[in-house]
Amino acid sequence: MSQTKTLKVRVTLFFILVGVVLAMVAVVTDHWAVLSPHLAHQNSTCEMAHFGLWRICTKRIVLGDSKDKSCRTITLSGEKNCSYFRHFNPGETSEIFEVTTQKEYSISAAAIAIFSLGFIIIGTIFLLFSFREKRDYLLRPASMFYAFAGLCIIVSVEVMRQSVKRMIDSEDTVWIEYYYSWSFACACTAFVLLFLGGLTLLLFSLPPMPQNPWESCMDAEPEH
């Protein structure tokens, strides 16, 4: 592999590494979406929630005497309580995801995210083996696994988005407003870096195409 192509591969691997880190951060954190209920004018407190693939956290916020009684910012101080979803830990008591449809969406998003991490691990193994004895051909399967990981991440994002939408539309929950938070942004960015980085790495790892159609034939040894 030429020095120019080696430099391109290293730059691509750097962006893929950033995508791997962001994907892991998105999977293990619980700030995918923030939910807030309808707030009456006389209410002095509100209960917000933010959740991820595995856990949900609720926070009871005291609004005080200010005229702007907004319950949209999860960073406000308040009493915080976190618990894993009941379908992942039967001992916990999170009631928000007890609706069957929401439960199925939550499990699906988590399972697809695990597949994404699996593809990342397999791709990294191929990548490490490619550094030994200059086995550049192993970069090709590594790039494909990274691209597959990116696709799984964006599918998990879409499943989570549909889960939030159905939760807001459901009459069984009190949440009427929502916005996506930084874990969701990490997952979307990870998709872009992993998918595009994987495709770019695949192109860089392919053998050079002959400029002349007859070049391959001319280089072949004559038959005796």
ChimeraX attribute file (.defattr): number of C-alpha atoms within 10 A of each C-alpha:
attribute: neighborCount
match mode: 1-to-1
recipient: residues
	/A:1	13
	/A:2	7
	/A:3	8
	/A:4	8
	/A:5	12
	/A:6	13
	/A:7	12
	/A:8	16
	/A:9	20
	/A:10	12
	/A:11	14
	/A:12	20
	/A:13	20
	/A:14	14
	/A:15	18
	/A:16	27
	/A:17	18
	/A:18	14
	/A:19	27
	/A:20	25
	/A:21	13
	/A:22	21
	/A:23	28
	/A:24	19
	/A:25	17
	/A:26	25
	/A:27	25
	/A:28	13
	/A:29	16
	/A:30	22
	/A:31	24
	/A:32	25
	/A:33	20
	/A:34	24
	/A:35	24
	/A:36	23
	/A:37	18
	/A:38	12
	/A:39	15
	/A:40	10
	/A:41	9
	/A:42	7
	/A:43	11
	/A:44	14
	/A:45	16
	/A:46	20
	/A:47	21
	/A:48	23
	/A:49	22
	/A:50	22
	/A:51	22
	/A:52	25
	/A:53	24
	/A:54	20
	/A:55	19
	/A:56	23
	/A:57	18
	/A:58	21
	/A:59	19
	/A:60	18
	/A:61	20
	/A:62	17
	/A:63	18
	/A:64	11
	/A:65	8
	/A:66	8
	/A:67	8
	/A:68	9
	/A:69	18
	/A:70	11
	/A:71	21
	/A:72	16
	/A:73	13
	/A:74	20
	/A:75	8
	/A:76	13
	/A:77	12
	/A:78	17
	/A:79	11
	/A:80	13
	/A:81	11
	/A:82	17
	/A:83	16
	/A:84	19
	/A:85	25
	/A:86	18
	/A:87	17
	/A:88	12
	/A:89	13
	/A:90	10
	/A:91	11
	/A:92	13
	/A:93	15
	/A:94	19
	/A:95	11
	/A:96	17
	/A:97	21
	/A:98	16
	/A:99	13
	/A:100	9
	/A:101	13
	/A:102	20
	/A:103	16
	/A:104	15
	/A:105	22
	/A:106	24
	/A:107	18
	/A:108	18
	/A:109	25
	/A:110	20
	/A:111	14
	/A:112	20
	/A:113	27
	/A:114	18
	/A:115	16
	/A:116	27
	/A:117	20
	/A:118	16
	/A:119	21
	/A:120	27
	/A:121	17
	/A:122	15
	/A:123	24
	/A:124	19
	/A:125	13
	/A:126	19
	/A:127	21
	/A:128	13
	/A:129	15
	/A:130	17
	/A:131	12
	/A:132	9
	/A:133	7
	/A:134	10
	/A:135	13
	/A:136	16
	/A:137	15
	/A:138	18
	/A:139	26
	/A:140	21
	/A:141	18
	/A:142	26
	/A:143	30
	/A:144	21
	/A:145	24
	/A:146	32
	/A:147	29
	/A:148	21
	/A:149	32
	/A:150	33
	/A:151	20
	/A:152	23
	/A:153	31
	/A:154	22
	/A:155	18
	/A:156	27
	/A:157	22
	/A:158	15
	/A:159	20
	/A:160	24
	/A:161	18
	/A:162	15
	/A:163	21
	/A:164	23
	/A:165	15
	/A:166	14
	/A:167	21
	/A:168	19
	/A:169	13
	/A:170	15
	/A:171	10
	/A:172	12
	/A:173	15
	/A:174	16
	/A:175	21
	/A:176	16
	/A:177	15
	/A:178	18
	/A:179	14
	/A:180	15
	/A:181	17
	/A:182	15
	/A:183	23
	/A:184	24
	/A:185	16
	/A:186	20
	/A:187	25
	/A:188	21
	/A:189	19
	/A:190	29
	/A:191	28
	/A:192	19
	/A:193	25
	/A:194	32
	/A:195	25
	/A:196	19
	/A:197	26
	/A:198	29
	/A:199	18
	/A:200	17
	/A:201	26
	/A:202	19
	/A:203	15
	/A:204	19
	/A:205	21
	/A:206	12
	/A:207	10
	/A:208	9
	/A:209	9
	/A:210	9
	/A:211	8
	/A:212	9
	/A:213	9
	/A:214	9
	/A:215	11
	/A:216	11
	/A:217	10
	/A:218	10
	/A:219	8
	/A:220	8
	/A:221	7
	/A:222	7
	/A:223	4
	/A:224	3
